[in-house]
Amino acid sequence: CFRTSKPLGLLLITSTAETGDRIELAVAAGRIRLALRLGVREKKKEDREKDKILLAGQNVNDNEFHTVRLSRRGSNLKLQLDSQSPIRAEIQGKHTALQWRTIHLGGLYHEEEEVSMTTTVPNFVGEIQHFYLNNIPYIELARALSTEQSIAGFPSIKVTAKFVKHATDNLHRPVTFRSKHTFIGLPMLRAYSSIHIDFMFRTREADGLIMFNGGKKKTSSL
């Protein structure tokens, strides 16, 4: 899952020193863009012409969370965004094994890799969560480690991003008001000396009454 307000950003890219194989998943012009390259034995600039390109969605830079699912079985590809109908394609050629040594999530780690990878997509700005590759939860593994350690049986993980606890994790019984005619009526709030109110809200409307607490006679109201 990811969310961003930027129309362009690198979500994921694989690299290998031996071949030109790679997966590049990015937000491009507000859409999800997948570029897959298989069976390329040497790295050359003209290898870009061999990329299999798939596009999905519209306006994914709306700062809402979106889920991307990518699966491959042999030469068959499937790319799905949220609950939309999946996009399917078939890879041409005799090679179906993808070779990779490094996975870059959200951007490239070293400047020299930016040159060697020859990608024109800038690093991602936003939030990414629940990243799984072959059923391995890499973000959860990275969270459990320091910035550069390894677990037996798993590759080393390097982190430059910041782990945050999303605000919605603390939501308790959220309520949706579907029109201006809906509301919740509660007993009058009686706070004579001090008061502290803490809540979150989101809306697409330009104006609207969030809360009102009326006082008696000449007393103040909220």
C-alpha positions as CSV (number, residue, x, y, z in Angstrom):
1,C,0.0,0.0,0.0
2,F,1.1,3.6,-0.6
3,R,-0.1,7.1,-0.6
4,T,1.3,10.3,-2.0
5,S,0.4,13.7,-3.4
6,K,3.2,13.6,-6.0
7,P,2.4,12.7,-9.6
8,L,5.8,11.1,-10.1
9,G,7.8,8.8,-7.8
10,L,9.7,5.5,-7.7
11,L,7.9,2.8,-5.7
12,L,10.2,-0.2,-6.3
13,I,13.0,-1.2,-8.6
14,T,15.3,-4.3,-8.6
15,S,18.9,-4.3,-9.7
16,T,21.6,-6.9,-10.5
17,A,25.2,-6.4,-11.4
18,E,25.2,-9.4,-13.8
19,T,22.3,-8.7,-16.1
20,G,19.9,-6.0,-17.3
21,D,16.8,-7.7,-15.8
22,R,14.7,-5.5,-13.6
23,I,11.2,-4.6,-12.3
24,E,10.4,-0.9,-12.0
25,L,7.2,0.1,-10.3
26,A,6.4,3.8,-10.1
27,V,3.8,6.5,-9.9
28,A,4.0,8.2,-13.3
29,A,1.6,11.1,-14.4
30,G,-0.8,10.0,-11.6
31,R,-0.9,6.4,-12.8
32,I,0.8,3.2,-11.7
33,R,3.5,2.2,-14.3
34,L,5.1,-1.2,-14.4
35,A,8.2,-1.8,-16.5
36,L,9.5,-5.4,-16.6
37,R,12.6,-6.6,-18.4
38,L,13.6,-10.3,-18.6
39,G,16.3,-12.2,-20.3
40,V,18.7,-9.3,-20.9
41,R,22.2,-10.6,-20.4
42,E,24.1,-7.2,-20.6
43,K,23.2,-3.8,-19.4
44,K,22.8,-1.4,-22.2
45,K,20.8,1.9,-22.6
46,E,18.9,0.5,-25.5
47,D,17.6,-2.3,-23.2
48,R,14.8,0.1,-22.3
49,E,13.2,-0.7,-25.6
50,K,12.8,-4.3,-24.3
51,D,10.7,-3.3,-21.3
52,K,7.2,-4.6,-21.0
53,I,5.0,-1.7,-19.9
54,L,1.7,-1.9,-18.0
55,L,-0.3,1.1,-16.8
56,A,-3.1,1.1,-14.2
57,G,-5.4,3.6,-12.5
58,Q,-5.9,7.3,-12.6
59,N,-5.1,10.1,-10.1
60,V,-3.4,7.8,-7.6
61,N,-1.6,10.8,-6.2
62,D,-4.8,11.9,-4.3
63,N,-3.1,11.4,-0.9
64,E,-5.2,8.3,-0.2
65,F,-3.9,4.8,0.4
66,H,-3.8,2.5,-2.7
67,T,-3.0,-1.2,-2.9
68,V,-0.9,-2.6,-5.7
69,R,-0.7,-6.3,-6.4
70,L,1.8,-7.7,-8.9
71,S,2.1,-11.4,-9.7
72,R,4.0,-13.4,-12.3
73,R,3.8,-17.0,-13.3
74,G,6.2,-17.9,-16.1
75,S,5.5,-15.5,-18.9
76,N,2.1,-14.3,-17.6
77,L,1.8,-11.0,-15.7
78,K,-1.0,-9.6,-13.6
79,L,-1.1,-6.0,-12.3
80,Q,-4.0,-4.9,-10.0
81,L,-4.7,-1.6,-8.4
82,D,-7.1,-1.6,-5.4
83,S,-10.3,-3.5,-6.3
84,Q,-10.1,-2.6,-10.0
85,S,-10.1,-5.3,-12.7
86,P,-6.5,-6.7,-13.0
87,I,-4.5,-5.9,-16.1
88,R,-3.0,-9.0,-17.7
89,A,-0.1,-9.4,-20.2
90,E,2.3,-11.9,-21.6
91,I,6.0,-11.6,-21.8
92,Q,7.6,-12.4,-25.1
93,G,10.8,-14.4,-25.4
94,K,12.3,-17.7,-24.2
95,H,13.6,-16.4,-20.8
96,T,11.1,-16.2,-17.9
97,A,13.5,-16.2,-14.9
98,L,14.0,-12.7,-13.3
99,Q,17.4,-12.2,-11.9
100,W,17.9,-9.6,-9.1
101,R,20.3,-9.0,-6.3
102,T,19.0,-5.8,-4.7
103,I,15.5,-4.4,-4.1
104,H,15.1,-0.7,-3.7
105,L,11.8,0.4,-2.1
106,G,10.8,4.0,-2.4
107,G,14.1,5.2,-4.1
108,L,17.7,4.4,-4.7
109,Y,20.2,4.1,-1.9
110,H,23.5,5.2,-3.4
111,E,24.2,8.0,-6.0
112,E,26.3,5.6,-8.1
113,E,23.3,3.3,-8.3
114,E,21.2,6.2,-9.6
115,V,23.7,6.4,-12.5
116,S,23.9,2.6,-13.2
117,M,20.2,2.0,-12.9
118,T,19.5,4.7,-15.6
119,T,16.0,5.4,-14.2
120,T,14.5,8.8,-14.8
121,V,12.0,8.5,-12.0
122,P,12.7,10.5,-8.8
123,N,12.6,8.9,-5.4
124,F,9.1,8.4,-3.8
125,V,7.7,11.0,-1.4
126,G,4.9,9.7,0.7
127,E,4.1,6.6,2.8
128,I,4.5,2.9,2.0
129,Q,3.3,0.0,4.2
130,H,2.6,-3.7,4.1
131,F,5.3,-4.5,1.4
132,Y,5.5,-8.2,0.7
133,L,7.7,-10.0,-1.8
134,N,7.2,-13.7,-2.2
135,N,5.3,-13.6,1.1
136,I,8.2,-12.0,3.0
137,P,7.2,-8.8,4.9
138,Y,10.3,-6.7,4.3
139,I,9.1,-3.5,6.0
140,E,8.3,-5.5,9.2
141,L,11.7,-7.1,9.0
142,A,13.3,-3.7,8.6
143,R,11.4,-2.3,11.5
144,A,12.6,-5.1,13.8
145,L,16.2,-4.4,12.9
146,S,18.5,-1.4,13.1
147,T,19.5,0.5,10.0
148,E,22.0,-2.2,8.8
149,Q,21.8,-5.7,10.1
150,S,21.0,-9.1,8.8
151,I,18.9,-12.1,9.8
152,A,20.0,-15.6,9.2
153,G,18.5,-16.7,5.9
154,F,17.6,-13.2,4.8
155,P,19.6,-10.5,3.0
156,S,20.8,-7.4,4.7
157,I,18.3,-4.5,4.9
158,K,19.4,-0.8,4.9
159,V,16.9,1.8,5.9
160,T,17.0,5.6,5.3
161,A,13.2,6.1,5.7
162,K,11.4,6.9,8.9
163,F,9.0,4.5,10.5
164,V,5.8,6.2,11.8
165,K,2.6,5.0,13.4
166,H,-0.3,6.1,11.2
167,A,-2.9,8.2,13.0
168,T,-5.7,5.9,11.9
169,D,-4.2,3.1,14.0
170,N,-5.7,5.0,17.0
171,L,-9.2,5.5,15.7
172,H,-12.0,4.4,18.0
173,R,-15.4,3.9,16.5
174,P,-15.2,6.4,13.7
175,V,-18.5,7.9,12.5
176,T,-19.4,9.0,8.9
177,F,-21.8,11.8,8.3
178,R,-23.2,11.3,4.8
179,S,-25.1,14.5,4.4
180,K,-25.5,18.0,6.0
181,H,-28.7,16.7,7.6
182,T,-27.0,14.1,9.8
183,F,-25.6,14.8,13.2
184,I,-25.1,13.3,16.7
185,G,-26.9,14.8,19.7
186,L,-25.2,14.5,23.1
187,P,-25.9,15.9,26.5
188,M,-24.6,19.4,27.2
189,L,-20.9,19.4,28.0
190,R,-20.4,20.7,31.5
191,A,-16.8,21.9,31.9
192,Y,-16.7,24.8,34.3
193,S,-12.9,25.3,34.8
194,S,-11.0,23.6,31.9
195,I,-11.6,21.5,28.9
196,H,-9.5,19.5,26.4
197,I,-11.0,18.1,23.2
198,D,-9.0,15.9,20.9
199,F,-10.4,14.4,17.7
200,M,-9.6,13.9,14.0
201,F,-11.8,14.5,10.9
202,R,-11.6,14.6,7.2
203,T,-14.0,16.0,4.6
204,R,-14.2,17.2,1.0
205,E,-16.6,20.1,1.8
206,A,-15.4,23.7,2.0
207,D,-17.4,24.5,5.1
208,G,-19.5,22.9,7.8
209,L,-20.2,22.9,11.5
210,I,-18.1,20.4,13.3
211,M,-19.2,20.8,16.9
212,F,-21.5,23.1,19.0
213,N,-22.1,23.2,22.7
214,G,-24.5,25.9,23.8
215,G,-24.3,27.6,27.2
216,K,-27.1,28.9,29.5
217,K,-28.2,32.5,29.4
218,K,-25.0,34.7,29.4
219,T,-22.5,31.8,29.6
220,S,-20.3,31.2,26.7
221,S,-20.8,28.5,24.1
222,L,-18.4,26.4,22.0
